[in-house]
């Protein structure tokens, strides 16, 4: 089972009235493009899973999320040190 499917099964989104939309980033250069697109969608928050690409770009992700005023929840505490919400 892939990571996306694990997250979708682990989170009782519908029971909480939430919609979970998995997004894919394949390279570090994709972050700015993705956040620009997300800013137009009026999302309520962002959950960032742990992966080598995500972990290597913690400060970048947290910085863009802050700039976009998008609350971000991360899989480890190091993101909070980098500027993520929790």
GIURHU-V240074 format. One record per helix or strand. SS is the DSSP state (H for helix, E for strand). FROM is the first residue (numbers start at 1). LEN is the number of residues. If there is no record, write none. Layout:
ss={SS;SS}
from={FROM;FROM}
len={LEN;LEN}
This chain:
ss={H;H;H;E;H;H;E;H}
from={3;13;30;46;52;58;72;78}
len={8;4;10;3;5;10;3;5}
